[in-house]
Amino acid sequence: MNKLNTFMYLKEAGLLDGTPTSPIGIGGGTIPLYGNRYFVDSTTGSDTRDGKSWSTALKTLAAAYAKVEDGRGDIIFLSPFHEETFTSTFDFRNLGEKNGFGIIGVPFANRKPTFTFTSGIGHAFYYGSVLSNAVFANFRIKHSGTTSGDAFLLSYPIDCLLYGIDISGGFGYAFNAPTNSSMMILDSLVITTTGAAGILLSKGGSSIVKNTVIMGSYTTACISCGASFTDKAYFKDCQCSNENATGKCINGPTMSGYAVLHNVALYSAAGAQYPVSGRVAAINVQAAELSTYGTSKIMANQADFTS
């Protein structure tokens, strides 16, 4: 199941808003919902329970993840009132790296489950090996200080979905895929105070970033396609704003990769919007750059590929 089909499957199944139905019908057929459901609520839960309903909810994400079976399609639902504070990385390597699972928040009004990471940690969420068919949706990640680590370090994602993720605070990267970047980032918000980039896509793998806002002060770019990026990147309905004096909005890809920018708004204090050496198609790209003289220059419905 590819990234877009995974997203549509979850939406139709009601899983992204926490109201799963079983079975569901797609294309005239019926697809059962496989896997177990575990529920987490820090306000009412207890890690001594089975976690299989809201009335028997677990208290912590780690307790729920410990129950997840590899490749089964288990989903962890987080209460909108769930809050956890971490003084160290949530390290999947130490908890047992698994595939084919979901961690999905249940939003309510303007509330989302929230994970706060304190000063002195490295990465927030770290998955060190190949991660396939995983879903992270509808929760917030906050950092109370600054770190060179990342909010999401997914070393090798394959067909992974990140949906409705809000990231704030000081991180090196908000989303970092250093070895492969076959993932889809949808409807997310990144507001970070410092860092190298909001999103880093490296090496192979096709990526989709859609309806996402990235704002911060990034030394490289809001979205950076690394020097080894050799595949496809698609950016649609996104807004990028970089206040760093030397940073860019979108950086890359290399000559062997290509990118599509569709309905994208860009602002960079440095005036370097998307210098590229690869193949890029730009459709309705609006770029407002601040020149060294402090005046705004608007480039609507066109692309400027000069570096």
Contacts in CASP RR format, 6 or more apart in sequence:
PFRMAT RR
TARGET T0000
AUTHOR 0000-0000-0000
METHOD contacts of the structure
MODEL  1
MNKLNTFMYLKEAGLLDGTPTSPIGIGGGTIPLYGNRYFVDSTTGSDTRD
GKSWSTALKTLAAAYAKVEDGRGDIIFLSPFHEETFTSTFDFRNLGEKNG
FGIIGVPFANRKPTFTFTSGIGHAFYYGSVLSNAVFANFRIKHSGTTSGD
AFLLSYPIDCLLYGIDISGGFGYAFNAPTNSSMMILDSLVITTTGAAGIL
LSKGGSSIVKNTVIMGSYTTACISCGASFTDKAYFKDCQCSNENATGKCI
NGPTMSGYAVLHNVALYSAAGAQYPVSGRVAAINVQAAELSTYGTSKIMA
NQADFTS
1 9 0 8 1.000
1 133 0 8 1.000
1 159 0 8 1.000
2 159 0 8 1.000
3 159 0 8 1.000
3 160 0 8 1.000
3 161 0 8 1.000
3 182 0 8 1.000
3 183 0 8 1.000
3 184 0 8 1.000
3 208 0 8 1.000
4 184 0 8 1.000
4 208 0 8 1.000
6 133 0 8 1.000
6 135 0 8 1.000
6 159 0 8 1.000
6 161 0 8 1.000
7 161 0 8 1.000
7 163 0 8 1.000
7 184 0 8 1.000
7 186 0 8 1.000
8 26 0 8 1.000
9 26 0 8 1.000
9 31 0 8 1.000
10 16 0 8 1.000
10 135 0 8 1.000
10 137 0 8 1.000
10 161 0 8 1.000
12 24 0 8 1.000
12 25 0 8 1.000
12 26 0 8 1.000
13 20 0 8 1.000
13 21 0 8 1.000
13 24 0 8 1.000
13 33 0 8 1.000
14 20 0 8 1.000
14 21 0 8 1.000
15 33 0 8 1.000
15 75 0 8 1.000
15 104 0 8 1.000
15 135 0 8 1.000
16 104 0 8 1.000
16 137 0 8 1.000
16 138 0 8 1.000
16 163 0 8 1.000
17 106 0 8 1.000
17 107 0 8 1.000
17 138 0 8 1.000
18 77 0 8 1.000
18 104 0 8 1.000
18 105 0 8 1.000
18 106 0 8 1.000
20 33 0 8 1.000
20 37 0 8 1.000
20 75 0 8 1.000
21 33 0 8 1.000
22 32 0 8 1.000
22 33 0 8 1.000
23 30 0 8 1.000
23 31 0 8 1.000
23 32 0 8 1.000
23 33 0 8 1.000
24 30 0 8 1.000
24 31 0 8 1.000
24 33 0 8 1.000
25 31 0 8 1.000
34 72 0 8 1.000
34 73 0 8 1.000
35 69 0 8 1.000
35 72 0 8 1.000
35 73 0 8 1.000
35 74 0 8 1.000
35 75 0 8 1.000
36 52 0 8 1.000
36 67 0 8 1.000
36 68 0 8 1.000
36 69 0 8 1.000
36 72 0 8 1.000
36 73 0 8 1.000
36 74 0 8 1.000
36 75 0 8 1.000
37 52 0 8 1.000
37 74 0 8 1.000
37 75 0 8 1.000
37 77 0 8 1.000
38 51 0 8 1.000
38 52 0 8 1.000
38 58 0 8 1.000
38 64 0 8 1.000
38 67 0 8 1.000
38 68 0 8 1.000
38 74 0 8 1.000
38 75 0 8 1.000
38 76 0 8 1.000
38 77 0 8 1.000
39 51 0 8 1.000
39 52 0 8 1.000
39 53 0 8 1.000
39 54 0 8 1.000
39 56 0 8 1.000
39 57 0 8 1.000
39 58 0 8 1.000
39 64 0 8 1.000
39 76 0 8 1.000
39 77 0 8 1.000
39 79 0 8 1.000
40 51 0 8 1.000
40 57 0 8 1.000
40 58 0 8 1.000
40 59 0 8 1.000
40 60 0 8 1.000
40 61 0 8 1.000
40 63 0 8 1.000
40 64 0 8 1.000
40 76 0 8 1.000
40 77 0 8 1.000
40 78 0 8 1.000
40 79 0 8 1.000
40 82 0 8 1.000
40 113 0 8 1.000
41 54 0 8 1.000
41 57 0 8 1.000
41 58 0 8 1.000
41 59 0 8 1.000
41 78 0 8 1.000
41 79 0 8 1.000
41 81 0 8 1.000
41 82 0 8 1.000
42 59 0 8 1.000
42 60 0 8 1.000
42 79 0 8 1.000
42 81 0 8 1.000
42 82 0 8 1.000
42 83 0 8 1.000
42 84 0 8 1.000
43 79 0 8 1.000
43 81 0 8 1.000
43 82 0 8 1.000
44 57 0 8 1.000
44 79 0 8 1.000
45 57 0 8 1.000
45 58 0 8 1.000
45 59 0 8 1.000
46 57 0 8 1.000
46 58 0 8 1.000
46 59 0 8 1.000
47 58 0 8 1.000
47 59 0 8 1.000
47 60 0 8 1.000
47 63 0 8 1.000
49 56 0 8 1.000
49 57 0 8 1.000
49 58 0 8 1.000
50 56 0 8 1.000
51 57 0 8 1.000
51 58 0 8 1.000
51 64 0 8 1.000
51 67 0 8 1.000
54 79 0 8 1.000
57 79 0 8 1.000
58 64 0 8 1.000
60 84 0 8 1.000
61 76 0 8 1.000
61 78 0 8 1.000
61 84 0 8 1.000
61 90 0 8 1.000
61 103 0 8 1.000
61 115 0 8 1.000
62 90 0 8 1.000
62 95 0 8 1.000
64 76 0 8 1.000
65 76 0 8 1.000
65 92 0 8 1.000
65 95 0 8 1.000
65 101 0 8 1.000
65 103 0 8 1.000
66 95 0 8 1.000
67 74 0 8 1.000
68 74 0 8 1.000
68 76 0 8 1.000
68 98 0 8 1.000
68 101 0 8 1.000
69 98 0 8 1.000
70 98 0 8 1.000
70 99 0 8 1.000
70 100 0 8 1.000
71 98 0 8 1.000
71 99 0 8 1.000
71 100 0 8 1.000
71 101 0 8 1.000
71 133 0 8 1.000
72 100 0 8 1.000
72 101 0 8 1.000
73 100 0 8 1.000
73 101 0 8 1.000
73 102 0 8 1.000
73 133 0 8 1.000
74 100 0 8 1.000
74 101 0 8 1.000
74 102 0 8 1.000
75 101 0 8 1.000
75 102 0 8 1.000
75 103 0 8 1.000
75 104 0 8 1.000
75 135 0 8 1.000
76 101 0 8 1.000
76 102 0 8 1.000
76 103 0 8 1.000
76 104 0 8 1.000
77 104 0 8 1.000
77 105 0 8 1.000
77 106 0 8 1.000
78 103 0 8 1.000
78 104 0 8 1.000
78 105 0 8 1.000
78 106 0 8 1.000
78 113 0 8 1.000
78 138 0 8 1.000
78 139 0 8 1.000
79 105 0 8 1.000
79 106 0 8 1.000
79 113 0 8 1.000
80 105 0 8 1.000
80 106 0 8 1.000
80 107 0 8 1.000
80 108 0 8 1.000
80 109 0 8 1.000
80 111 0 8 1.000
80 112 0 8 1.000
80 113 0 8 1.000
81 108 0 8 1.000
81 111 0 8 1.000
81 113 0 8 1.000
82 105 0 8 1.000
82 113 0 8 1.000
82 114 0 8 1.000
83 113 0 8 1.000
83 114 0 8 1.000
83 115 0 8 1.000
83 116 0 8 1.000
84 114 0 8 1.000
84 115 0 8 1.000
84 116 0 8 1.000
85 115 0 8 1.000
85 116 0 8 1.000
85 117 0 8 1.000
85 118 0 8 1.000
86 115 0 8 1.000
86 116 0 8 1.000
86 117 0 8 1.000
86 118 0 8 1.000
86 121 0 8 1.000
86 124 0 8 1.000
87 117 0 8 1.000
87 118 0 8 1.000
87 121 0 8 1.000
88 121 0 8 1.000
89 121 0 8 1.000
89 122 0 8 1.000
89 123 0 8 1.000
89 124 0 8 1.000
89 125 0 8 1.000
89 126 0 8 1.000
90 115 0 8 1.000
90 124 0 8 1.000
90 125 0 8 1.000
90 126 0 8 1.000
91 123 0 8 1.000
91 126 0 8 1.000
92 98 0 8 1.000
92 125 0 8 1.000
92 126 0 8 1.000
92 127 0 8 1.000
92 128 0 8 1.000
93 126 0 8 1.000
93 127 0 8 1.000
93 128 0 8 1.000
93 129 0 8 1.000
97 127 0 8 1.000
97 128 0 8 1.000
97 129 0 8 1.000
97 131 0 8 1.000
99 130 0 8 1.000
99 131 0 8 1.000
99 132 0 8 1.000
99 133 0 8 1.000
99 134 0 8 1.000
100 132 0 8 1.000
100 133 0 8 1.000
100 134 0 8 1.000
101 134 0 8 1.000
101 135 0 8 1.000
102 134 0 8 1.000
102 135 0 8 1.000
102 136 0 8 1.000
102 137 0 8 1.000
103 135 0 8 1.000
103 136 0 8 1.000
103 137 0 8 1.000
103 139 0 8 1.000
104 135 0 8 1.000
104 136 0 8 1.000
104 137 0 8 1.000
104 138 0 8 1.000
105 112 0 8 1.000
105 113 0 8 1.000
105 137 0 8 1.000
105 138 0 8 1.000
105 139 0 8 1.000
106 113 0 8 1.000
106 138 0 8 1.000
107 138 0 8 1.000
112 138 0 8 1.000
112 139 0 8 1.000
112 140 0 8 1.000
112 166 0 8 1.000
113 138 0 8 1.000
113 139 0 8 1.000
113 140 0 8 1.000
114 139 0 8 1.000
114 140 0 8 1.000
114 141 0 8 1.000
114 142 0 8 1.000
115 124 0 8 1.000
115 139 0 8 1.000
115 140 0 8 1.000
115 141 0 8 1.000
115 142 0 8 1.000
116 142 0 8 1.000
116 143 0 8 1.000
116 144 0 8 1.000
117 124 0 8 1.000
117 141 0 8 1.000
117 142 0 8 1.000
117 143 0 8 1.000
117 144 0 8 1.000
117 147 0 8 1.000
118 144 0 8 1.000
118 145 0 8 1.000
119 143 0 8 1.000
119 144 0 8 1.000
119 145 0 8 1.000
119 146 0 8 1.000
119 147 0 8 1.000
120 147 0 8 1.000
121 143 0 8 1.000
121 147 0 8 1.000
121 149 0 8 1.000
122 147 0 8 1.000
122 148 0 8 1.000
122 149 0 8 1.000
123 147 0 8 1.000
123 149 0 8 1.000
123 150 0 8 1.000
123 151 0 8 1.000
123 153 0 8 1.000
124 141 0 8 1.000
124 143 0 8 1.000
124 149 0 8 1.000
124 150 0 8 1.000
124 151 0 8 1.000
124 152 0 8 1.000
124 171 0 8 1.000
125 136 0 8 1.000
125 141 0 8 1.000
125 151 0 8 1.000
125 152 0 8 1.000
125 153 0 8 1.000
125 154 0 8 1.000
126 150 0 8 1.000
126 153 0 8 1.000
127 153 0 8 1.000
127 154 0 8 1.000
127 155 0 8 1.000
127 157 0 8 1.000
128 153 0 8 1.000
128 154 0 8 1.000
128 155 0 8 1.000
128 156 0 8 1.000
129 155 0 8 1.000
129 156 0 8 1.000
130 155 0 8 1.000
130 156 0 8 1.000
130 158 0 8 1.000
130 180 0 8 1.000
131 154 0 8 1.000
131 155 0 8 1.000
131 156 0 8 1.000
131 157 0 8 1.000
131 158 0 8 1.000
131 160 0 8 1.000
132 157 0 8 1.000
132 158 0 8 1.000
132 159 0 8 1.000
132 160 0 8 1.000
133 158 0 8 1.000
133 159 0 8 1.000
133 160 0 8 1.000
134 157 0 8 1.000
134 160 0 8 1.000
134 161 0 8 1.000
135 160 0 8 1.000
135 161 0 8 1.000
135 162 0 8 1.000
135 163 0 8 1.000
136 152 0 8 1.000
136 160 0 8 1.000
136 161 0 8 1.000
136 162 0 8 1.000
136 163 0 8 1.000
136 165 0 8 1.000
137 161 0 8 1.000
137 162 0 8 1.000
137 163 0 8 1.000
137 164 0 8 1.000
137 165 0 8 1.000
138 163 0 8 1.000
138 164 0 8 1.000
138 165 0 8 1.000
139 164 0 8 1.000
139 165 0 8 1.000
139 166 0 8 1.000
140 165 0 8 1.000
140 166 0 8 1.000
140 167 0 8 1.000
140 168 0 8 1.000
141 151 0 8 1.000
141 152 0 8 1.000
141 165 0 8 1.000
141 166 0 8 1.000
141 167 0 8 1.000
141 168 0 8 1.000
142 167 0 8 1.000
142 168 0 8 1.000
142 169 0 8 1.000
143 151 0 8 1.000
143 168 0 8 1.000
143 169 0 8 1.000
143 170 0 8 1.000
143 171 0 8 1.000
144 169 0 8 1.000
145 169 0 8 1.000
145 170 0 8 1.000
146 169 0 8 1.000
146 170 0 8 1.000
146 171 0 8 1.000
146 193 0 8 1.000
146 194 0 8 1.000
147 170 0 8 1.000
147 171 0 8 1.000
147 172 0 8 1.000
148 172 0 8 1.000
148 195 0 8 1.000
149 171 0 8 1.000
149 172 0 8 1.000
149 173 0 8 1.000
150 171 0 8 1.000
150 172 0 8 1.000
150 173 0 8 1.000
150 174 0 8 1.000
150 175 0 8 1.000
150 176 0 8 1.000
151 167 0 8 1.000
151 171 0 8 1.000
151 173 0 8 1.000
151 174 0 8 1.000
151 175 0 8 1.000
152 162 0 8 1.000
152 165 0 8 1.000
152 167 0 8 1.000
152 174 0 8 1.000
152 175 0 8 1.000
152 176 0 8 1.000
153 173 0 8 1.000
153 176 0 8 1.000
153 178 0 8 1.000
154 160 0 8 1.000
154 175 0 8 1.000
154 176 0 8 1.000
154 177 0 8 1.000
154 183 0 8 1.000
155 177 0 8 1.000
155 178 0 8 1.000
155 179 0 8 1.000
155 180 0 8 1.000
156 177 0 8 1.000
156 179 0 8 1.000
156 180 0 8 1.000
157 177 0 8 1.000
157 180 0 8 1.000
157 181 0 8 1.000
157 182 0 8 1.000
157 183 0 8 1.000
158 180 0 8 1.000
158 182 0 8 1.000
159 182 0 8 1.000
159 183 0 8 1.000
160 182 0 8 1.000
160 183 0 8 1.000
160 184 0 8 1.000
161 183 0 8 1.000
161 184 0 8 1.000
161 186 0 8 1.000
162 175 0 8 1.000
162 183 0 8 1.000
162 184 0 8 1.000
162 185 0 8 1.000
162 186 0 8 1.000
162 188 0 8 1.000
163 184 0 8 1.000
163 185 0 8 1.000
163 186 0 8 1.000
163 187 0 8 1.000
163 188 0 8 1.000
164 186 0 8 1.000
164 187 0 8 1.000
164 188 0 8 1.000
164 189 0 8 1.000
165 185 0 8 1.000
165 188 0 8 1.000
165 189 0 8 1.000
166 188 0 8 1.000
166 189 0 8 1.000
166 190 0 8 1.000
167 174 0 8 1.000
167 175 0 8 1.000
167 188 0 8 1.000
167 189 0 8 1.000
167 190 0 8 1.000
167 191 0 8 1.000
167 192 0 8 1.000
168 190 0 8 1.000
168 191 0 8 1.000
168 192 0 8 1.000
169 191 0 8 1.000
169 192 0 8 1.000
169 193 0 8 1.000
170 192 0 8 1.000
170 193 0 8 1.000
170 194 0 8 1.000
170 195 0 8 1.000
171 192 0 8 1.000
171 194 0 8 1.000
171 195 0 8 1.000
171 198 0 8 1.000
172 192 0 8 1.000
172 194 0 8 1.000
172 195 0 8 1.000
172 196 0 8 1.000
172 197 0 8 1.000
173 195 0 8 1.000
173 196 0 8 1.000
173 197 0 8 1.000
173 198 0 8 1.000
173 199 0 8 1.000
173 200 0 8 1.000
174 190 0 8 1.000
174 192 0 8 1.000
174 198 0 8 1.000
174 199 0 8 1.000
174 214 0 8 1.000
175 185 0 8 1.000
175 190 0 8 1.000
175 198 0 8 1.000
175 199 0 8 1.000
175 200 0 8 1.000
176 199 0 8 1.000
176 200 0 8 1.000
177 183 0 8 1.000
177 200 0 8 1.000
177 201 0 8 1.000
177 202 0 8 1.000
177 207 0 8 1.000
178 200 0 8 1.000
178 202 0 8 1.000
178 203 0 8 1.000
179 202 0 8 1.000
179 203 0 8 1.000
180 202 0 8 1.000
180 203 0 8 1.000
180 204 0 8 1.000
180 205 0 8 1.000
181 201 0 8 1.000
181 202 0 8 1.000
181 203 0 8 1.000
181 204 0 8 1.000
181 205 0 8 1.000
181 207 0 8 1.000
181 229 0 8 1.000
181 231 0 8 1.000
181 233 0 8 1.000
182 204 0 8 1.000
182 205 0 8 1.000
182 206 0 8 1.000
182 207 0 8 1.000
183 207 0 8 1.000
183 208 0 8 1.000
184 207 0 8 1.000
184 208 0 8 1.000
184 209 0 8 1.000
184 210 0 8 1.000
185 199 0 8 1.000
185 207 0 8 1.000
185 208 0 8 1.000
185 209 0 8 1.000
185 210 0 8 1.000
185 212 0 8 1.000
186 208 0 8 1.000
186 210 0 8 1.000
186 211 0 8 1.000
186 212 0 8 1.000
187 210 0 8 1.000
187 211 0 8 1.000
187 212 0 8 1.000
188 212 0 8 1.000
188 213 0 8 1.000
189 212 0 8 1.000
189 213 0 8 1.000
190 198 0 8 1.000
190 199 0 8 1.000
190 212 0 8 1.000
190 213 0 8 1.000
190 214 0 8 1.000
190 215 0 8 1.000
190 216 0 8 1.000
191 213 0 8 1.000
191 215 0 8 1.000
191 216 0 8 1.000
192 198 0 8 1.000
192 215 0 8 1.000
192 216 0 8 1.000
192 218 0 8 1.000
193 216 0 8 1.000
193 217 0 8 1.000
194 217 0 8 1.000
195 217 0 8 1.000
195 218 0 8 1.000
195 219 0 8 1.000
196 218 0 8 1.000
196 219 0 8 1.000
196 220 0 8 1.000
196 224 0 8 1.000
197 218 0 8 1.000
197 219 0 8 1.000
197 220 0 8 1.000
197 221 0 8 1.000
197 222 0 8 1.000
197 223 0 8 1.000
197 224 0 8 1.000
197 251 0 8 1.000
198 214 0 8 1.000
198 216 0 8 1.000
198 218 0 8 1.000
198 221 0 8 1.000
198 222 0 8 1.000
198 223 0 8 1.000
198 224 0 8 1.000
199 209 0 8 1.000
199 214 0 8 1.000
199 222 0 8 1.000
199 223 0 8 1.000
199 224 0 8 1.000
200 224 0 8 1.000
200 226 0 8 1.000
201 207 0 8 1.000
201 223 0 8 1.000
201 224 0 8 1.000
201 225 0 8 1.000
201 226 0 8 1.000
201 229 0 8 1.000
201 233 0 8 1.000
202 225 0 8 1.000
202 226 0 8 1.000
202 228 0 8 1.000
202 229 0 8 1.000
203 226 0 8 1.000
203 228 0 8 1.000
203 229 0 8 1.000
203 230 0 8 1.000
203 231 0 8 1.000
204 228 0 8 1.000
204 229 0 8 1.000
204 230 0 8 1.000
204 231 0 8 1.000
205 231 0 8 1.000
205 232 0 8 1.000
206 231 0 8 1.000
206 232 0 8 1.000
206 233 0 8 1.000
206 234 0 8 1.000
207 231 0 8 1.000
207 232 0 8 1.000
207 233 0 8 1.000
207 234 0 8 1.000
208 233 0 8 1.000
208 234 0 8 1.000
208 236 0 8 1.000
209 223 0 8 1.000
209 233 0 8 1.000
209 234 0 8 1.000
209 235 0 8 1.000
209 236 0 8 1.000
209 238 0 8 1.000
210 234 0 8 1.000
210 235 0 8 1.000
210 236 0 8 1.000
210 237 0 8 1.000
210 238 0 8 1.000
211 236 0 8 1.000
211 237 0 8 1.000
211 238 0 8 1.000
212 238 0 8 1.000
212 239 0 8 1.000
213 238 0 8 1.000
213 239 0 8 1.000
214 222 0 8 1.000
214 223 0 8 1.000
214 238 0 8 1.000
214 239 0 8 1.000
214 240 0 8 1.000
214 241 0 8 1.000
215 222 0 8 1.000
215 239 0 8 1.000
215 240 0 8 1.000
215 241 0 8 1.000
216 222 0 8 1.000
216 241 0 8 1.000
216 242 0 8 1.000
216 243 0 8 1.000
216 244 0 8 1.000
217 242 0 8 1.000
217 243 0 8 1.000
217 244 0 8 1.000
218 242 0 8 1.000
218 244 0 8 1.000
218 247 0 8 1.000
219 244 0 8 1.000
219 246 0 8 1.000
219 247 0 8 1.000
220 247 0 8 1.000
220 248 0 8 1.000
220 251 0 8 1.000
221 242 0 8 1.000
221 247 0 8 1.000
221 248 0 8 1.000
221 249 0 8 1.000
221 250 0 8 1.000
221 251 0 8 1.000
222 240 0 8 1.000
222 241 0 8 1.000
222 242 0 8 1.000
222 248 0 8 1.000
222 249 0 8 1.000
222 250 0 8 1.000
223 235 0 8 1.000
223 238 0 8 1.000
223 240 0 8 1.000
223 249 0 8 1.000
223 250 0 8 1.000
223 251 0 8 1.000
224 248 0 8 1.000
224 250 0 8 1.000
224 251 0 8 1.000
224 252 0 8 1.000
225 233 0 8 1.000
225 250 0 8 1.000
225 251 0 8 1.000
225 252 0 8 1.000
225 253 0 8 1.000
225 254 0 8 1.000
225 257 0 8 1.000
225 259 0 8 1.000
226 251 0 8 1.000
226 252 0 8 1.000
226 253 0 8 1.000
226 254 0 8 1.000
227 254 0 8 1.000
228 254 0 8 1.000
229 252 0 8 1.000
229 253 0 8 1.000
229 254 0 8 1.000
229 257 0 8 1.000
230 253 0 8 1.000
230 254 0 8 1.000
230 256 0 8 1.000
230 257 0 8 1.000
231 257 0 8 1.000
232 257 0 8 1.000
232 258 0 8 1.000
232 259 0 8 1.000
232 260 0 8 1.000
233 253 0 8 1.000
233 257 0 8 1.000
233 258 0 8 1.000
233 259 0 8 1.000
233 260 0 8 1.000
234 259 0 8 1.000
234 260 0 8 1.000
234 262 0 8 1.000
235 250 0 8 1.000
235 259 0 8 1.000
235 260 0 8 1.000
235 261 0 8 1.000
235 262 0 8 1.000
235 264 0 8 1.000
236 260 0 8 1.000
236 262 0 8 1.000
236 263 0 8 1.000
236 264 0 8 1.000
237 262 0 8 1.000
237 263 0 8 1.000
237 264 0 8 1.000
238 263 0 8 1.000
238 264 0 8 1.000
238 265 0 8 1.000
239 264 0 8 1.000
239 265 0 8 1.000
239 266 0 8 1.000
240 249 0 8 1.000
240 250 0 8 1.000
240 264 0 8 1.000
240 265 0 8 1.000
240 266 0 8 1.000
240 267 0 8 1.000
240 268 0 8 1.000
241 249 0 8 1.000
241 266 0 8 1.000
241 267 0 8 1.000
241 268 0 8 1.000
242 248 0 8 1.000
242 249 0 8 1.000
242 267 0 8 1.000
242 268 0 8 1.000
242 269 0 8 1.000
242 270 0 8 1.000
243 269 0 8 1.000
244 269 0 8 1.000
244 270 0 8 1.000
245 269 0 8 1.000
245 270 0 8 1.000
246 270 0 8 1.000
247 268 0 8 1.000
247 269 0 8 1.000
247 270 0 8 1.000
247 272 0 8 1.000
248 268 0 8 1.000
248 270 0 8 1.000
248 272 0 8 1.000
248 273 0 8 1.000
248 274 0 8 1.000
248 275 0 8 1.000
249 266 0 8 1.000
249 267 0 8 1.000
249 268 0 8 1.000
249 272 0 8 1.000
249 273 0 8 1.000
249 274 0 8 1.000
249 287 0 8 1.000
250 259 0 8 1.000
250 261 0 8 1.000
250 264 0 8 1.000
250 266 0 8 1.000
250 273 0 8 1.000
250 274 0 8 1.000
250 276 0 8 1.000
251 274 0 8 1.000
251 275 0 8 1.000
251 276 0 8 1.000
252 259 0 8 1.000
252 274 0 8 1.000
252 275 0 8 1.000
252 276 0 8 1.000
252 277 0 8 1.000
252 278 0 8 1.000
253 259 0 8 1.000
253 276 0 8 1.000
253 277 0 8 1.000
253 278 0 8 1.000
253 279 0 8 1.000
253 280 0 8 1.000
254 277 0 8 1.000
254 278 0 8 1.000
255 277 0 8 1.000
255 278 0 8 1.000
255 279 0 8 1.000
256 278 0 8 1.000
257 278 0 8 1.000
257 279 0 8 1.000
258 278 0 8 1.000
258 279 0 8 1.000
258 280 0 8 1.000
258 281 0 8 1.000
259 276 0 8 1.000
259 278 0 8 1.000
259 279 0 8 1.000
259 280 0 8 1.000
259 281 0 8 1.000
260 280 0 8 1.000
260 281 0 8 1.000
260 282 0 8 1.000
260 283 0 8 1.000
261 274 0 8 1.000
261 280 0 8 1.000
261 281 0 8 1.000
261 282 0 8 1.000
261 283 0 8 1.000
261 285 0 8 1.000
261 303 0 8 1.000
262 283 0 8 1.000
262 284 0 8 1.000
263 283 0 8 1.000
263 284 0 8 1.000
263 285 0 8 1.000
264 282 0 8 1.000
264 284 0 8 1.000
264 285 0 8 1.000
264 286 0 8 1.000
265 285 0 8 1.000
265 286 0 8 1.000
265 287 0 8 1.000
265 288 0 8 1.000
266 273 0 8 1.000
266 274 0 8 1.000
266 285 0 8 1.000
266 286 0 8 1.000
266 287 0 8 1.000
266 288 0 8 1.000
266 289 0 8 1.000
267 287 0 8 1.000
267 288 0 8 1.000
267 289 0 8 1.000
267 290 0 8 1.000
268 289 0 8 1.000
268 290 0 8 1.000
269 290 0 8 1.000
270 289 0 8 1.000
271 289 0 8 1.000
271 290 0 8 1.000
271 291 0 8 1.000
272 289 0 8 1.000
272 307 0 8 1.000
273 287 0 8 1.000
273 289 0 8 1.000
273 304 0 8 1.000
274 280 0 8 1.000
274 287 0 8 1.000
274 303 0 8 1.000
274 304 0 8 1.000
274 305 0 8 1.000
275 305 0 8 1.000
275 306 0 8 1.000
275 307 0 8 1.000
276 305 0 8 1.000
276 307 0 8 1.000
277 307 0 8 1.000
280 303 0 8 1.000
280 305 0 8 1.000
282 302 0 8 1.000
282 303 0 8 1.000
284 301 0 8 1.000
285 299 0 8 1.000
285 301 0 8 1.000
285 302 0 8 1.000
285 303 0 8 1.000
286 298 0 8 1.000
286 299 0 8 1.000
286 300 0 8 1.000
286 301 0 8 1.000
287 298 0 8 1.000
287 299 0 8 1.000
287 304 0 8 1.000
288 296 0 8 1.000
288 297 0 8 1.000
288 298 0 8 1.000
288 299 0 8 1.000
289 296 0 8 1.000
289 297 0 8 1.000
289 299 0 8 1.000
290 296 0 8 1.000
291 297 0 8 1.000
END
